[in-house]
Amino acid sequence: MDKIAVLIPCYNEEKTIQKVIEDFKRELPEAKIYVYDNNSKDKTAEIAKEAGAIVKTETKQGKGNVIRTMFREIDSESYIMVDGDDTYPAENAREMIDCVLNENVDMVIGDRLSSTYFTENKRRFHGFGNVLTRVLINTIYNSDIRDVMTGYRAFSYRFVKTFPVMSKGFELENEMTIHSLDKNLKIKNVIIEYRDRPERKRIKIKYNFRWCQSDANNFLTIQKL
């Protein structure tokens, strides 16, 4: 079993993946770095392998599908999940991992909204949707989650092996947040400095709010459509 596993799901990140790998190797030299390529049309997988990452492939398209496979296949005492687009700073990784290993935190949230997100983010209305969703979730669960949609998180082994990934795509982060609150897991916020990438394409995001019921649980799901 690894001590620390860095999980990087990737789709067409050849411009940034080498820097992301090198940054995390510098900050967490003892970690194993895993890149799962999700049908990239560029040289993401080749560059990641040359940079020293363990590279595998997930053919089912969508971030949720990639993370489901990573969680199933990789055994580690602690995990860092980060995007391959160099928007999240590796400098916070040690603090986030220490929360898991030394404080028994199940999920550490890399909080962008308390720092640079609103000045760096170039996607119109995306920040508004994040804030609205955060307010709704915190109201329902009486919680204090600062950033419900961040893709920068640290996890315990317990979280990874018990989290039922239902999502196929980028609604994954909301699902993680709601699962942790619903199961009363230990959560901690760590403020990070977000940086947007200038070549990022602007996309329109719609949200679907759905209250789910089962024999054991009632819970809210929020999906990006």
C-alpha positions as CSV (number, residue, x, y, z in Angstrom):
1,M,0.0,0.0,0.0
2,D,1.2,3.5,-0.8
3,K,1.7,6.1,1.8
4,I,0.5,9.0,-0.4
5,A,-1.1,8.7,-3.8
6,V,-1.6,11.7,-6.1
7,L,-4.5,11.1,-8.5
8,I,-4.6,13.1,-11.7
9,P,-7.5,12.4,-14.1
10,C,-6.6,13.9,-17.5
11,Y,-8.2,14.8,-20.8
12,N,-6.1,16.7,-23.3
13,E,-3.7,18.3,-20.8
14,E,-0.4,18.1,-22.7
15,K,0.4,21.8,-22.1
16,T,0.3,21.5,-18.3
17,I,0.6,17.9,-17.2
18,Q,4.4,17.9,-17.0
19,K,4.5,20.9,-14.7
20,V,1.7,19.5,-12.5
21,I,3.7,16.2,-12.1
22,E,6.9,18.0,-11.4
23,D,5.3,20.3,-8.8
24,F,3.8,17.4,-6.9
25,K,7.0,15.4,-7.0
26,R,8.8,18.4,-5.5
27,E,6.2,18.9,-2.7
28,L,5.5,15.2,-2.0
29,P,8.7,13.4,-3.0
30,E,7.5,10.2,-1.3
31,A,4.2,10.0,-3.2
32,K,3.2,7.8,-6.0
33,I,1.7,9.9,-8.9
34,Y,-1.0,8.4,-11.0
35,V,-2.3,9.8,-14.2
36,Y,-5.3,8.2,-15.8
37,D,-5.8,9.3,-19.3
38,N,-9.4,9.7,-20.4
39,N,-9.2,9.3,-24.2
40,S,-7.0,12.3,-24.8
41,K,-6.4,13.3,-28.4
42,D,-3.0,14.8,-27.7
43,K,0.2,13.7,-26.0
44,T,-1.0,13.8,-22.4
45,A,-0.2,10.2,-21.6
46,E,3.2,10.2,-23.3
47,I,4.3,13.4,-21.6
48,A,3.0,12.2,-18.2
49,K,5.0,8.9,-18.5
50,E,8.2,10.8,-19.4
51,A,7.7,13.0,-16.4
52,G,7.7,10.0,-14.1
53,A,4.0,9.3,-13.4
54,I,2.3,5.9,-13.4
55,V,0.1,6.2,-16.4
56,K,-3.1,4.2,-17.1
57,T,-6.2,4.6,-19.3
58,E,-9.9,4.9,-18.5
59,T,-11.9,4.5,-21.7
60,K,-15.3,5.5,-20.2
61,Q,-15.5,9.2,-20.8
62,G,-16.1,11.5,-17.9
63,K,-14.2,12.5,-14.7
64,G,-16.6,10.5,-12.5
65,N,-15.8,7.4,-14.4
66,V,-12.0,8.0,-14.1
67,I,-12.2,8.6,-10.4
68,R,-14.3,5.5,-9.8
69,T,-11.6,3.4,-11.4
70,M,-8.8,5.2,-9.6
71,F,-10.5,4.7,-6.2
72,R,-11.1,1.0,-7.0
73,E,-7.6,0.2,-8.2
74,I,-5.3,2.3,-6.0
75,D,-4.6,1.5,-2.4
76,S,-3.0,4.2,-0.2
77,E,-3.1,5.5,3.3
78,S,-3.9,9.0,1.9
79,Y,-4.9,10.5,-1.4
80,I,-4.7,13.8,-3.2
81,M,-7.0,14.5,-6.1
82,V,-6.0,17.3,-8.4
83,D,-6.8,18.3,-12.0
84,G,-4.1,18.2,-14.7
85,D,-4.6,21.8,-15.9
86,D,-2.3,23.5,-13.4
87,T,-5.0,25.5,-11.7
88,Y,-4.3,24.2,-8.2
89,P,-1.0,24.8,-6.4
90,A,1.0,21.8,-5.2
91,E,2.3,23.9,-2.4
92,N,-0.8,23.1,-0.3
93,A,-0.5,19.4,-0.8
94,R,1.6,18.7,2.3
95,E,-0.8,20.6,4.6
96,M,-3.8,18.7,3.1
97,I,-2.1,15.3,3.4
98,D,-1.1,16.0,7.0
99,C,-4.7,16.7,7.9
100,V,-5.5,13.1,6.7
101,L,-2.5,11.3,8.2
102,N,-2.2,13.2,11.5
103,E,-5.7,14.6,12.2
104,N,-7.8,11.7,10.9
105,V,-9.7,13.9,8.5
106,D,-11.7,12.0,5.9
107,M,-11.9,14.7,3.3
108,V,-9.9,17.9,3.0
109,I,-11.4,20.6,0.7
110,G,-9.1,22.9,-1.2
111,D,-11.0,26.1,-0.7
112,R,-10.6,28.5,-3.7
113,L,-13.5,30.8,-2.9
114,S,-11.8,32.3,0.2
115,S,-8.8,33.5,-1.8
116,T,-8.3,34.2,-5.5
117,Y,-11.1,32.4,-7.3
118,F,-13.3,35.4,-8.1
119,T,-10.4,37.4,-9.6
120,E,-8.8,34.5,-11.5
121,N,-11.9,32.7,-12.8
122,K,-12.9,33.9,-16.2
123,R,-16.1,31.8,-16.6
124,R,-19.1,34.0,-16.3
125,F,-21.7,32.8,-13.8
126,H,-19.6,29.8,-12.8
127,G,-18.6,31.5,-9.5
128,F,-22.3,32.4,-8.9
129,G,-23.3,28.8,-9.3
130,N,-20.7,27.6,-6.9
131,V,-21.8,30.1,-4.2
132,L,-25.5,29.3,-4.7
133,T,-24.8,25.6,-4.4
134,R,-22.6,26.1,-1.4
135,V,-25.3,28.1,0.4
136,L,-28.0,25.5,-0.4
137,I,-25.9,22.6,0.8
138,N,-24.7,24.4,4.0
139,T,-28.3,25.4,4.8
140,I,-29.7,21.8,4.4
141,Y,-26.9,20.1,6.3
142,N,-26.1,22.9,8.8
143,S,-22.5,22.8,7.7
144,D,-19.6,25.2,6.8
145,I,-18.3,23.9,3.5
146,R,-16.4,26.8,1.8
147,D,-16.1,25.4,-1.7
148,V,-18.3,22.5,-2.8
149,M,-17.1,22.2,-6.4
150,T,-13.3,22.3,-6.0
151,G,-11.4,19.6,-7.8
152,Y,-8.5,19.8,-5.3
153,R,-9.1,17.5,-2.3
154,A,-7.4,15.0,0.0
155,F,-9.0,11.8,1.2
156,S,-8.5,9.1,3.8
157,Y,-8.4,5.4,2.8
158,R,-11.7,5.0,4.6
159,F,-13.4,7.7,2.4
160,V,-12.0,6.3,-0.9
161,K,-13.0,2.7,-0.3
162,T,-16.5,3.5,1.0
163,F,-17.5,6.3,-1.4
164,P,-20.0,5.0,-4.0
165,V,-19.1,7.0,-7.1
166,M,-22.4,7.5,-9.0
167,S,-21.4,10.4,-11.2
168,K,-20.1,10.1,-14.7
169,G,-18.8,13.6,-15.1
170,F,-18.0,16.8,-13.2
171,E,-20.9,16.6,-10.8
172,L,-18.5,14.3,-8.9
173,E,-17.3,17.1,-6.6
174,N,-20.8,17.9,-5.4
175,E,-21.4,14.2,-4.8
176,M,-18.3,13.9,-2.7
177,T,-19.3,16.9,-0.6
178,I,-22.9,15.7,0.0
179,H,-21.7,12.2,0.8
180,S,-19.3,13.4,3.4
181,L,-21.9,15.5,5.1
182,D,-24.6,12.8,4.9
183,K,-22.3,10.2,6.5
184,N,-21.0,12.6,9.1
185,L,-17.4,12.2,8.0
186,K,-14.7,14.5,9.3
187,I,-14.1,17.4,6.9
188,K,-11.6,20.3,6.9
189,N,-11.3,23.3,4.7
190,V,-7.8,24.5,3.6
191,I,-7.5,27.8,1.7
192,I,-5.6,27.6,-1.6
193,E,-4.8,30.1,-4.3
194,Y,-6.6,29.2,-7.5
195,R,-5.2,30.2,-10.8
196,D,-7.1,30.1,-14.1
197,R,-5.5,29.0,-17.3
198,P,-5.8,31.6,-20.1
199,E,-6.6,29.1,-22.9
200,R,-9.5,27.6,-21.0
201,K,-12.7,27.4,-23.2
202,R,-15.8,29.0,-21.7
203,I,-18.6,26.6,-21.3
204,K,-22.2,27.0,-20.2
205,I,-23.1,25.1,-17.1
206,K,-26.6,24.2,-16.0
207,Y,-27.5,22.7,-12.6
208,N,-30.1,20.1,-11.8
209,F,-31.2,19.9,-8.2
210,R,-32.7,16.5,-7.2
211,W,-33.7,15.1,-3.8
212,C,-33.1,11.4,-3.7
213,Q,-34.8,8.9,-1.4
214,S,-33.9,5.4,-0.5
215,D,-34.7,3.0,2.3
216,A,-31.7,4.1,4.3
217,N,-31.0,7.7,3.3
218,N,-32.5,10.9,2.0
219,F,-30.0,13.2,0.2
220,L,-29.6,16.0,-2.2
221,T,-27.8,15.6,-5.5
222,I,-26.7,18.6,-7.6
223,Q,-25.6,17.8,-11.1
224,K,-23.9,19.9,-13.8
225,L,-25.8,19.3,-17.0
